[in-house]
């Protein structure tokens, strides 16, 4: 049972980092973890609970000294940038949109 939970969390961490919170679905997680969506819902109520479990996992891994704070911060930055890429920026001022996209692409820090 712990193996499946670990597989689910590993899939969540990878997908949230690449696709962001909004772009990650429970179905995508189930495919990446090679488990059914029913198995995921057996352990977690919803996607928010999965994200919370990821945060707890990162915190525990950091407390155990297996990763440092910068890796946790990097995870949140990646999730935020992935979500930012999904925002329809057509409503933004043209110059603001260009700056936003330059930041998201790493051209500026």
Backbone atoms as SQL, in Angstrom:
CREATE TABLE atoms (id INTEGER PRIMARY KEY, chain TEXT, resi INTEGER, resn TEXT, atom TEXT, x REAL, y REAL, z REAL);
INSERT INTO atoms VALUES
  (1, 'A', 1, 'UNK', 'N', 0.825, -1.201, 0.000),
  (2, 'A', 1, 'UNK', 'CA', 0.000, 0.000, 0.000),
  (3, 'A', 1, 'UNK', 'C', 0.864, 1.258, 0.000),
  (4, 'A', 2, 'UNK', 'N', 1.943, 1.228, 0.792),
  (5, 'A', 2, 'UNK', 'CA', 2.838, 2.383, 0.846),
  (6, 'A', 2, 'UNK', 'C', 3.497, 2.622, -0.505),
  (7, 'A', 3, 'UNK', 'N', 3.756, 1.533, -1.247),
  (8, 'A', 3, 'UNK', 'CA', 4.350, 1.661, -2.573),
  (9, 'A', 3, 'UNK', 'C', 3.477, 2.476, -3.511),
  (10, 'A', 4, 'UNK', 'N', 2.172, 2.216, -3.467),
  (11, 'A', 4, 'UNK', 'CA', 1.251, 2.961, -4.330),
  (12, 'A', 4, 'UNK', 'C', 1.182, 4.423, -3.908),
  (13, 'A', 5, 'UNK', 'N', 1.159, 4.666, -2.613),
  (14, 'A', 5, 'UNK', 'CA', 1.150, 6.064, -2.127),
  (15, 'A', 5, 'UNK', 'C', 2.406, 6.783, -2.593),
  (16, 'A', 6, 'UNK', 'N', 3.548, 6.130, -2.491),
  (17, 'A', 6, 'UNK', 'CA', 4.802, 6.736, -2.941),
  (18, 'A', 6, 'UNK', 'C', 4.780, 6.991, -4.441),
  (19, 'A', 7, 'UNK', 'N', 4.233, 6.045, -5.211),
  (20, 'A', 7, 'UNK', 'CA', 4.118, 6.227, -6.662),
  (21, 'A', 7, 'UNK', 'C', 3.211, 7.413, -6.992),
  (22, 'A', 8, 'UNK', 'N', 2.108, 7.522, -6.242),
  (23, 'A', 8, 'UNK', 'CA', 1.173, 8.632, -6.466),
  (24, 'A', 8, 'UNK', 'C', 1.842, 9.962, -6.135),
  (25, 'A', 9, 'UNK', 'N', 2.537, 10.036, -5.005),
  (26, 'A', 9, 'UNK', 'CA', 3.207, 11.284, -4.622),
  (27, 'A', 9, 'UNK', 'C', 4.317, 11.653, -5.605),
  (28, 'A', 10, 'UNK', 'N', 5.078, 10.663, -6.051),
  (29, 'A', 10, 'UNK', 'CA', 6.138, 10.935, -7.031),
  (30, 'A', 10, 'UNK', 'C', 5.537, 11.480, -8.330),
  (31, 'A', 11, 'UNK', 'N', 4.419, 10.900, -8.757),
  (32, 'A', 11, 'UNK', 'CA', 3.743, 11.380, -9.965),
  (33, 'A', 11, 'UNK', 'C', 3.233, 12.800, -9.771),
  (34, 'A', 12, 'UNK', 'N', 2.639, 13.059, -8.598),
  (35, 'A', 12, 'UNK', 'CA', 2.132, 14.400, -8.296),
  (36, 'A', 12, 'UNK', 'C', 3.246, 15.434, -8.327),
  (37, 'A', 13, 'UNK', 'N', 4.336, 15.137, -7.641),
  (38, 'A', 13, 'UNK', 'CA', 5.458, 16.084, -7.588),
  (39, 'A', 13, 'UNK', 'C', 5.962, 16.405, -8.992),
  (40, 'A', 14, 'UNK', 'N', 6.095, 15.389, -9.816),
  (41, 'A', 14, 'UNK', 'CA', 6.583, 15.604, -11.183),
  (42, 'A', 14, 'UNK', 'C', 5.585, 16.397, -12.019),
  (43, 'A', 15, 'UNK', 'N', 4.311, 16.030, -11.947),
  (44, 'A', 15, 'UNK', 'CA', 3.307, 16.697, -12.779),
  (45, 'A', 15, 'UNK', 'C', 3.022, 18.116, -12.319),
  (46, 'A', 16, 'UNK', 'N', 2.889, 18.331, -11.016),
  (47, 'A', 16, 'UNK', 'CA', 2.650, 19.692, -10.539),
  (48, 'A', 16, 'UNK', 'C', 3.804, 20.599, -10.941),
  (49, 'A', 17, 'UNK', 'N', 5.013, 20.068, -10.905),
  (50, 'A', 17, 'UNK', 'CA', 6.197, 20.867, -11.239),
  (51, 'A', 17, 'UNK', 'C', 6.198, 21.269, -12.712),
  (52, 'A', 18, 'UNK', 'N', 5.738, 20.381, -13.580),
  (53, 'A', 18, 'UNK', 'CA', 5.780, 20.638, -15.021),
  (54, 'A', 18, 'UNK', 'C', 4.492, 21.294, -15.537),
  (55, 'A', 19, 'UNK', 'N', 3.355, 20.837, -15.041),
  (56, 'A', 19, 'UNK', 'CA', 2.072, 21.315, -15.563),
  (57, 'A', 19, 'UNK', 'C', 1.371, 22.313, -14.658),
  (58, 'A', 20, 'UNK', 'N', 1.914, 22.518, -13.445),
  (59, 'A', 20, 'UNK', 'CA', 1.265, 23.419, -12.505),
  (60, 'A', 20, 'UNK', 'C', 0.078, 22.747, -11.844),
  (61, 'A', 21, 'UNK', 'N', -0.504, 23.440, -10.888),
  (62, 'A', 21, 'UNK', 'CA', -1.666, 22.882, -10.195),
  (63, 'A', 21, 'UNK', 'C', -2.852, 22.792, -11.139),
  (64, 'A', 22, 'UNK', 'N', -3.083, 23.852, -11.885),
  (65, 'A', 22, 'UNK', 'CA', -4.256, 23.887, -12.765),
  (66, 'A', 22, 'UNK', 'C', -4.152, 22.910, -13.914),
  (67, 'A', 23, 'UNK', 'N', -2.950, 22.660, -14.402),
  (68, 'A', 23, 'UNK', 'CA', -2.785, 21.771, -15.550),
  (69, 'A', 23, 'UNK', 'C', -2.691, 20.301, -15.201),
  (70, 'A', 24, 'UNK', 'N', -2.594, 20.003, -13.919),
  (71, 'A', 24, 'UNK', 'CA', -2.492, 18.613, -13.478),
  (72, 'A', 24, 'UNK', 'C', -3.870, 18.102, -13.094),
  (73, 'A', 25, 'UNK', 'N', -4.232, 16.967, -13.654),
  (74, 'A', 25, 'UNK', 'CA', -5.519, 16.348, -13.323),
  (75, 'A', 25, 'UNK', 'C', -5.272, 15.032, -12.581),
  (76, 'A', 26, 'UNK', 'N', -6.290, 14.580, -11.878),
  (77, 'A', 26, 'UNK', 'CA', -6.188, 13.300, -11.182),
  (78, 'A', 26, 'UNK', 'C', -5.981, 12.188, -12.213),
  (79, 'A', 27, 'UNK', 'N', -6.588, 12.309, -13.371),
  (80, 'A', 27, 'UNK', 'CA', -6.403, 11.305, -14.429),
  (81, 'A', 27, 'UNK', 'C', -4.936, 11.252, -14.871),
  (82, 'A', 28, 'UNK', 'N', -4.310, 12.413, -15.085),
  (83, 'A', 28, 'UNK', 'CA', -2.887, 12.435, -15.451),
  (84, 'A', 28, 'UNK', 'C', -2.031, 11.795, -14.361),
  (85, 'A', 29, 'UNK', 'N', -2.351, 12.096, -13.121),
  (86, 'A', 29, 'UNK', 'CA', -1.613, 11.521, -11.998),
  (87, 'A', 29, 'UNK', 'C', -1.756, 10.005, -12.002),
  (88, 'A', 30, 'UNK', 'N', -2.968, 9.522, -12.234),
  (89, 'A', 30, 'UNK', 'CA', -3.197, 8.075, -12.223),
  (90, 'A', 30, 'UNK', 'C', -2.409, 7.384, -13.333),
  (91, 'A', 31, 'UNK', 'N', -2.355, 8.004, -14.494),
  (92, 'A', 31, 'UNK', 'CA', -1.598, 7.412, -15.608),
  (93, 'A', 31, 'UNK', 'C', -0.111, 7.379, -15.277),
  (94, 'A', 32, 'UNK', 'N', 0.422, 8.493, -14.788),
  (95, 'A', 32, 'UNK', 'CA', 1.853, 8.556, -14.470),
  (96, 'A', 32, 'UNK', 'C', 2.220, 7.606, -13.329),
  (97, 'A', 33, 'UNK', 'N', 1.333, 7.466, -12.343),
  (98, 'A', 33, 'UNK', 'CA', 1.604, 6.592, -11.198),
  (99, 'A', 33, 'UNK', 'C', 1.254, 5.132, -11.491),
  (100, 'A', 34, 'UNK', 'N', 0.619, 4.893, -12.623),
  (101, 'A', 34, 'UNK', 'CA', 0.191, 3.551, -13.022),
  (102, 'A', 34, 'UNK', 'C', -0.764, 2.940, -11.993),
  (103, 'A', 35, 'UNK', 'N', -1.721, 3.759, -11.579),
  (104, 'A', 35, 'UNK', 'CA', -2.790, 3.309, -10.678),
  (105, 'A', 35, 'UNK', 'C', -4.110, 3.847, -11.222),
  (106, 'A', 36, 'UNK', 'N', -5.204, 3.298, -10.743),
  (107, 'A', 36, 'UNK', 'CA', -6.512, 3.796, -11.180),
  (108, 'A', 36, 'UNK', 'C', -6.857, 5.080, -10.426),
  (109, 'A', 37, 'UNK', 'N', -7.766, 5.852, -11.004),
  (110, 'A', 37, 'UNK', 'CA', -8.221, 7.047, -10.290),
  (111, 'A', 37, 'UNK', 'C', -8.938, 6.641, -9.002),
  (112, 'A', 38, 'UNK', 'N', -9.595, 5.473, -9.007),
  (113, 'A', 38, 'UNK', 'CA', -10.259, 4.987, -7.789),
  (114, 'A', 38, 'UNK', 'C', -9.237, 4.772, -6.669),
  (115, 'A', 39, 'UNK', 'N', -8.061, 4.267, -7.023),
  (116, 'A', 39, 'UNK', 'CA', -7.011, 4.077, -6.022),
  (117, 'A', 39, 'UNK', 'C', -6.581, 5.416, -5.438),
  (118, 'A', 40, 'UNK', 'N', -6.457, 6.418, -6.293),
  (119, 'A', 40, 'UNK', 'CA', -6.076, 7.751, -5.806),
  (120, 'A', 40, 'UNK', 'C', -7.144, 8.275, -4.850),
  (121, 'A', 41, 'UNK', 'N', -8.404, 8.175, -5.251),
  (122, 'A', 41, 'UNK', 'CA', -9.484, 8.684, -4.403),
  (123, 'A', 41, 'UNK', 'C', -9.668, 7.857, -3.131),
  (124, 'A', 42, 'UNK', 'N', -9.160, 6.649, -3.115),
  (125, 'A', 42, 'UNK', 'CA', -9.192, 5.836, -1.894),
  (126, 'A', 42, 'UNK', 'C', -8.281, 6.443, -0.826),
  (127, 'A', 43, 'UNK', 'N', -7.192, 7.082, -1.275),
  (128, 'A', 43, 'UNK', 'CA', -6.206, 7.654, -0.360),
  (129, 'A', 43, 'UNK', 'C', -6.346, 9.165, -0.170),
  (130, 'A', 44, 'UNK', 'N', -6.863, 9.852, -1.180),
  (131, 'A', 44, 'UNK', 'CA', -6.927, 11.323, -1.158),
  (132, 'A', 44, 'UNK', 'C', -8.307, 11.786, -1.626),
  (133, 'A', 45, 'UNK', 'N', -8.862, 12.770, -0.942),
  (134, 'A', 45, 'UNK', 'CA', -10.214, 13.249, -1.245),
  (135, 'A', 45, 'UNK', 'C', -10.311, 13.965, -2.589),
  (136, 'A', 46, 'UNK', 'N', -9.254, 14.699, -2.954),
  (137, 'A', 46, 'UNK', 'CA', -9.294, 15.504, -4.174),
  (138, 'A', 46, 'UNK', 'C', -7.879, 15.976, -4.539),
  (139, 'A', 47, 'UNK', 'N', -7.794, 16.768, -5.580),
  (140, 'A', 47, 'UNK', 'CA', -6.488, 17.248, -6.045),
  (141, 'A', 47, 'UNK', 'C', -5.833, 18.156, -5.004),
  (142, 'A', 48, 'UNK', 'N', -6.616, 18.922, -4.288),
  (143, 'A', 48, 'UNK', 'CA', -6.067, 19.787, -3.243),
  (144, 'A', 48, 'UNK', 'C', -5.394, 18.951, -2.150),
  (145, 'A', 49, 'UNK', 'N', -6.010, 17.832, -1.796),
  (146, 'A', 49, 'UNK', 'CA', -5.422, 16.935, -0.794),
  (147, 'A', 49, 'UNK', 'C', -4.120, 16.332, -1.317),
  (148, 'A', 50, 'UNK', 'N', -4.074, 16.023, -2.597),
  (149, 'A', 50, 'UNK', 'CA', -2.842, 15.511, -3.207),
  (150, 'A', 50, 'UNK', 'C', -1.730, 16.555, -3.139),
  (151, 'A', 51, 'UNK', 'N', -2.084, 17.802, -3.442),
  (152, 'A', 51, 'UNK', 'CA', -1.088, 18.865, -3.392),
  (153, 'A', 51, 'UNK', 'C', -0.590, 19.057, -1.962),
  (154, 'A', 52, 'UNK', 'N', -1.516, 19.004, -1.010),
  (155, 'A', 52, 'UNK', 'CA', -1.134, 19.099, 0.401),
  (156, 'A', 52, 'UNK', 'C', -0.202, 17.974, 0.804),
  (157, 'A', 53, 'UNK', 'N', -0.470, 16.764, 0.321),
  (158, 'A', 53, 'UNK', 'CA', 0.406, 15.619, 0.620),
  (159, 'A', 53, 'UNK', 'C', 1.791, 15.824, 0.019),
  (160, 'A', 54, 'UNK', 'N', 1.841, 16.446, -1.155),
  (161, 'A', 54, 'UNK', 'CA', 3.144, 16.755, -1.774),
  (162, 'A', 54, 'UNK', 'C', 3.932, 17.727, -0.900),
  (163, 'A', 55, 'UNK', 'N', 3.252, 18.738, -0.403),
  (164, 'A', 55, 'UNK', 'CA', 3.913, 19.721, 0.453),
  (165, 'A', 55, 'UNK', 'C', 4.428, 19.049, 1.724),
  (166, 'A', 56, 'UNK', 'N', 3.595, 18.207, 2.326),
  (167, 'A', 56, 'UNK', 'CA', 4.022, 17.480, 3.528),
  (168, 'A', 56, 'UNK', 'C', 5.222, 16.581, 3.233),
  (169, 'A', 57, 'UNK', 'N', 5.201, 15.931, 2.084),
  (170, 'A', 57, 'UNK', 'CA', 6.305, 15.057, 1.691),
  (171, 'A', 57, 'UNK', 'C', 7.598, 15.853, 1.513),
  (172, 'A', 58, 'UNK', 'N', 7.486, 17.001, 0.850),
  (173, 'A', 58, 'UNK', 'CA', 8.666, 17.862, 0.679),
  (174, 'A', 58, 'UNK', 'C', 9.203, 18.338, 2.021),
  (175, 'A', 59, 'UNK', 'N', 8.292, 18.725, 2.904),
  (176, 'A', 59, 'UNK', 'CA', 8.696, 19.208, 4.226),
  (177, 'A', 59, 'UNK', 'C', 9.421, 18.109, 5.001),
  (178, 'A', 60, 'UNK', 'N', 8.867, 16.894, 4.977),
  (179, 'A', 60, 'UNK', 'CA', 9.491, 15.783, 5.698),
  (180, 'A', 60, 'UNK', 'C', 10.860, 15.455, 5.101),
  (181, 'A', 61, 'UNK', 'N', 10.950, 15.447, 3.787),
  (182, 'A', 61, 'UNK', 'CA', 12.214, 15.153, 3.121),
  (183, 'A', 61, 'UNK', 'C', 13.257, 16.206, 3.473),
  (184, 'A', 62, 'UNK', 'N', 12.817, 17.462, 3.577),
  (185, 'A', 62, 'UNK', 'CA', 13.728, 18.538, 3.957),
  (186, 'A', 62, 'UNK', 'C', 14.153, 18.382, 5.417),
  (187, 'A', 63, 'UNK', 'N', 13.198, 18.079, 6.286),
  (188, 'A', 63, 'UNK', 'CA', 13.520, 17.892, 7.707),
  (189, 'A', 63, 'UNK', 'C', 14.467, 16.718, 7.922),
  (190, 'A', 64, 'UNK', 'N', 14.355, 15.695, 7.063),
  (191, 'A', 64, 'UNK', 'CA', 15.242, 14.533, 7.153),
  (192, 'A', 64, 'UNK', 'C', 16.624, 14.816, 6.565),
  (193, 'A', 65, 'UNK', 'N', 16.796, 16.013, 6.001),
  (194, 'A', 65, 'UNK', 'CA', 18.087, 16.404, 5.450),
  (195, 'A', 65, 'UNK', 'C', 18.383, 15.838, 4.069),
  (196, 'A', 66, 'UNK', 'N', 17.373, 15.302, 3.408),
  (197, 'A', 66, 'UNK', 'CA', 17.578, 14.704, 2.086),
  (198, 'A', 66, 'UNK', 'C', 17.542, 15.736, 0.965),
  (199, 'A', 67, 'UNK', 'N', 16.885, 16.851, 1.210),
  (200, 'A', 67, 'UNK', 'CA', 16.890, 17.983, 0.276),
  (201, 'A', 67, 'UNK', 'C', 17.038, 19.252, 1.101),
  (202, 'A', 68, 'UNK', 'N', 17.433, 20.334, 0.431),
  (203, 'A', 68, 'UNK', 'CA', 17.536, 21.590, 1.171),
  (204, 'A', 68, 'UNK', 'C', 16.391, 22.520, 0.781),
  (205, 'A', 69, 'UNK', 'N', 16.317, 23.624, 1.491),
  (206, 'A', 69, 'UNK', 'CA', 15.244, 24.592, 1.323),
  (207, 'A', 69, 'UNK', 'C', 15.128, 25.084, -0.118),
  (208, 'A', 70, 'UNK', 'N', 16.242, 25.227, -0.803),
  (209, 'A', 70, 'UNK', 'CA', 16.211, 25.749, -2.174),
  (210, 'A', 70, 'UNK', 'C', 15.454, 24.810, -3.107),
  (211, 'A', 71, 'UNK', 'N', 15.501, 23.512, -2.852),
  (212, 'A', 71, 'UNK', 'CA', 14.763, 22.573, -3.697),
  (213, 'A', 71, 'UNK', 'C', 13.253, 22.710, -3.478),
  (214, 'A', 72, 'UNK', 'N', 12.851, 22.980, -2.245),
  (215, 'A', 72, 'UNK', 'CA', 11.436, 23.188, -1.947),
  (216, 'A', 72, 'UNK', 'C', 10.963, 24.481, -2.611),
  (217, 'A', 73, 'UNK', 'N', 11.753, 25.522, -2.477),
  (218, 'A', 73, 'UNK', 'CA', 11.416, 26.796, -3.120),
  (219, 'A', 73, 'UNK', 'C', 11.349, 26.609, -4.634),
  (220, 'A', 74, 'UNK', 'N', 12.280, 25.855, -5.185),
  (221, 'A', 74, 'UNK', 'CA', 12.280, 25.577, -6.623),
  (222, 'A', 74, 'UNK', 'C', 11.008, 24.880, -7.075),
  (223, 'A', 75, 'UNK', 'N', 10.523, 23.958, -6.256),
  (224, 'A', 75, 'UNK', 'CA', 9.266, 23.273, -6.587),
  (225, 'A', 75, 'UNK', 'C', 8.130, 24.283, -6.711),
  (226, 'A', 76, 'UNK', 'N', 7.994, 25.161, -5.710),
  (227, 'A', 76, 'UNK', 'CA', 6.911, 26.146, -5.743),
  (228, 'A', 76, 'UNK', 'C', 7.071, 27.134, -6.890),
  (229, 'A', 77, 'UNK', 'N', 8.297, 27.518, -7.185),
  (230, 'A', 77, 'UNK', 'CA', 8.530, 28.408, -8.331),
  (231, 'A', 77, 'UNK', 'C', 8.118, 27.727, -9.630),
  (232, 'A', 78, 'UNK', 'N', 8.479, 26.461, -9.792),
  (233, 'A', 78, 'UNK', 'CA', 8.119, 25.733, -11.009),
  (234, 'A', 78, 'UNK', 'C', 6.611, 25.592, -11.152),
  (235, 'A', 79, 'UNK', 'N', 5.926, 25.285, -10.044),
  (236, 'A', 79, 'UNK', 'CA', 4.463, 25.169, -10.088),
  (237, 'A', 79, 'UNK', 'C', 3.847, 26.509, -10.481),
  (238, 'A', 80, 'UNK', 'N', 4.328, 27.581, -9.868),
  (239, 'A', 80, 'UNK', 'CA', 3.789, 28.915, -10.166),
  (240, 'A', 80, 'UNK', 'C', 4.027, 29.292, -11.616),
  (241, 'A', 81, 'UNK', 'N', 5.219, 29.030, -12.121),
  (242, 'A', 81, 'UNK', 'CA', 5.523, 29.364, -13.513),
  (243, 'A', 81, 'UNK', 'C', 4.705, 28.516, -14.477),
  (244, 'A', 82, 'UNK', 'N', 4.510, 27.247, -14.157),
  (245, 'A', 82, 'UNK', 'CA', 3.684, 26.395, -15.019),
  (246, 'A', 82, 'UNK', 'C', 2.252, 26.911, -15.049),
  (247, 'A', 83, 'UNK', 'N', 1.728, 27.302, -13.891),
  (248, 'A', 83, 'UNK', 'CA', 0.377, 27.859, -13.853),
  (249, 'A', 83, 'UNK', 'C', 0.317, 29.192, -14.584),
  (250, 'A', 84, 'UNK', 'N', 1.358, 29.993, -14.448),
  (251, 'A', 84, 'UNK', 'CA', 1.418, 31.279, -15.128),
  (252, 'A', 84, 'UNK', 'C', 1.332, 31.097, -16.639),
  (253, 'A', 85, 'UNK', 'N', 1.947, 30.062, -17.153),
  (254, 'A', 85, 'UNK', 'CA', 1.913, 29.778, -18.583),
  (255, 'A', 85, 'UNK', 'C', 0.529, 29.434, -19.092),
  (256, 'A', 86, 'UNK', 'N', -0.387, 29.114, -18.199),
  (257, 'A', 86, 'UNK', 'CA', -1.747, 28.753, -18.596),
  (258, 'A', 86, 'UNK', 'C', -2.713, 29.928, -18.524),
  (259, 'A', 87, 'UNK', 'N', -2.235, 31.073, -18.074),
  (260, 'A', 87, 'UNK', 'CA', -3.091, 32.250, -17.957),
  (261, 'A', 87, 'UNK', 'C', -3.233, 32.905, -19.326),
  (262, 'A', 88, 'UNK', 'N', -4.439, 33.275, -19.672),
  (263, 'A', 88, 'UNK', 'CA', -4.671, 34.001, -20.916),
  (264, 'A', 88, 'UNK', 'C', -4.232, 35.447, -20.699),
  (265, 'A', 89, 'UNK', 'N', -3.102, 35.793, -21.295),
  (266, 'A', 89, 'UNK', 'CA', -2.541, 37.118, -21.042),
  (267, 'A', 89, 'UNK', 'C', -3.056, 38.174, -22.016),
  (268, 'A', 90, 'UNK', 'N', -3.989, 37.810, -22.874),
  (269, 'A', 90, 'UNK', 'CA', -4.483, 38.773, -23.854),
  (270, 'A', 90, 'UNK', 'C', -5.154, 39.972, -23.188),
  (271, 'A', 91, 'UNK', 'N', -5.637, 39.810, -21.965),
  (272, 'A', 91, 'UNK', 'CA', -6.296, 40.909, -21.267),
  (273, 'A', 91, 'UNK', 'C', -5.294, 41.872, -20.641),
  (274, 'A', 92, 'UNK', 'N', -4.030, 41.477, -20.541),
  (275, 'A', 92, 'UNK', 'CA', -3.016, 42.342, -19.950),
  (276, 'A', 92, 'UNK', 'C', -2.577, 43.419, -20.925),
  (277, 'A', 93, 'UNK', 'N', -2.066, 44.493, -20.387),
  (278, 'A', 93, 'UNK', 'CA', -1.451, 45.524, -21.205),
  (279, 'A', 93, 'UNK', 'C', -0.318, 44.874, -21.990),
  (280, 'A', 94, 'UNK', 'N', -0.116, 45.285, -23.226),
  (281, 'A', 94, 'UNK', 'CA', 0.872, 44.649, -24.109),
  (282, 'A', 94, 'UNK', 'C', 2.270, 44.608, -23.488),
  (283, 'A', 95, 'UNK', 'N', 2.727, 45.709, -22.905),
  (284, 'A', 95, 'UNK', 'CA', 4.061, 45.734, -22.310),
  (285, 'A', 95, 'UNK', 'C', 4.118, 44.830, -21.083),
  (286, 'A', 96, 'UNK', 'N', 3.082, 44.854, -20.256),
  (287, 'A', 96, 'UNK', 'CA', 3.032, 43.992, -19.080),
  (288, 'A', 96, 'UNK', 'C', 3.038, 42.523, -19.468),
  (289, 'A', 97, 'UNK', 'N', 2.317, 42.198, -20.541),
  (290, 'A', 97, 'UNK', 'CA', 2.281, 40.812, -21.009),
  (291, 'A', 97, 'UNK', 'C', 3.658, 40.369, -21.483),
  (292, 'A', 98, 'UNK', 'N', 4.379, 41.252, -22.178),
  (293, 'A', 98, 'UNK', 'CA', 5.722, 40.915, -22.656),
  (294, 'A', 98, 'UNK', 'C', 6.675, 40.675, -21.487),
  (295, 'A', 99, 'UNK', 'N', 6.582, 41.516, -20.459),
  (296, 'A', 99, 'UNK', 'CA', 7.426, 41.329, -19.274),
  (297, 'A', 99, 'UNK', 'C', 7.091, 40.027, -18.557),
  (298, 'A', 100, 'UNK', 'N', 5.805, 39.742, -18.463),
  (299, 'A', 100, 'UNK', 'CA', 5.361, 38.517, -17.810),
  (300, 'A', 100, 'UNK', 'C', 5.894, 37.286, -18.541),
  (301, 'A', 101, 'UNK', 'N', 5.807, 37.292, -19.854),
  (302, 'A', 101, 'UNK', 'CA', 6.291, 36.154, -20.633),
  (303, 'A', 101, 'UNK', 'C', 7.820, 36.054, -20.574),
  (304, 'A', 102, 'UNK', 'N', 8.509, 37.174, -20.554),
  (305, 'A', 102, 'UNK', 'CA', 9.974, 37.144, -20.434),
  (306, 'A', 102, 'UNK', 'C', 10.390, 36.546, -19.087),
  (307, 'A', 103, 'UNK', 'N', 9.683, 36.885, -18.040),
  (308, 'A', 103, 'UNK', 'CA', 9.972, 36.308, -16.730),
  (309, 'A', 103, 'UNK', 'C', 9.697, 34.806, -16.739),
  (310, 'A', 104, 'UNK', 'N', 8.546, 34.427, -17.281),
  (311, 'A', 104, 'UNK', 'CA', 8.154, 33.017, -17.304),
  (312, 'A', 104, 'UNK', 'C', 9.132, 32.164, -18.112),
  (313, 'A', 105, 'UNK', 'N', 9.695, 32.737, -19.163),
  (314, 'A', 105, 'UNK', 'CA', 10.623, 31.981, -20.005),
  (315, 'A', 105, 'UNK', 'C', 12.051, 31.998, -19.462),
  (316, 'A', 106, 'UNK', 'N', 12.280, 32.787, -18.412),
  (317, 'A', 106, 'UNK', 'CA', 13.624, 32.843, -17.815),
  (318, 'A', 106, 'UNK', 'C', 14.542, 33.885, -18.433),
  (319, 'A', 107, 'UNK', 'N', 14.013, 34.685, -19.357),
  (320, 'A', 107, 'UNK', 'CA', 14.836, 35.724, -19.977),
  (321, 'A', 107, 'UNK', 'C', 15.227, 36.798, -18.980),
  (322, 'A', 108, 'UNK', 'N', 14.360, 37.051, -18.018),
  (323, 'A', 108, 'UNK', 'CA', 14.680, 37.998, -16.946),
  (324, 'A', 108, 'UNK', 'C', 14.396, 37.330, -15.613),
  (325, 'A', 109, 'UNK', 'N', 15.051, 37.780, -14.573),
  (326, 'A', 109, 'UNK', 'CA', 14.846, 37.213, -13.235),
  (327, 'A', 109, 'UNK', 'C', 14.294, 38.260, -12.298);
